[in-house]
Amino acid sequence: MEITAELIPEEEGGYTVYCPELDIYTQGDTVEEALANLKEAAELHLQEVGPEGLKLRPVERHRICVEIP
């Protein structure tokens, strides 16, 4: 199963990472740690809810172009 990972750099250092399909947030000091923590959190979440309890949130993605003045 592939999920989306939205990385958000924090001002004080480290990263918050969000998975919109599962509505899971976690964090880490590095990109690698944040992604590993998200993988672990997603696996634990999926074990807890089981296949019949899995409700993926739809995620729409759009690409837009912006001009930098």
Sequence and secondary structure as in RCSB ss.txt:
>XXXX:A:sequence
MEITAELIPEEEGGYTVYCPELDIYTQGDTVEEALANLKEAAELHLQEVGPEGLKLRPVERHRICVEIP
>XXXX:A:secstr
     EEEE TTSSEEEEETTTTEEEEESSHHHHHHHHHHHHHHHHHHHHHHH                
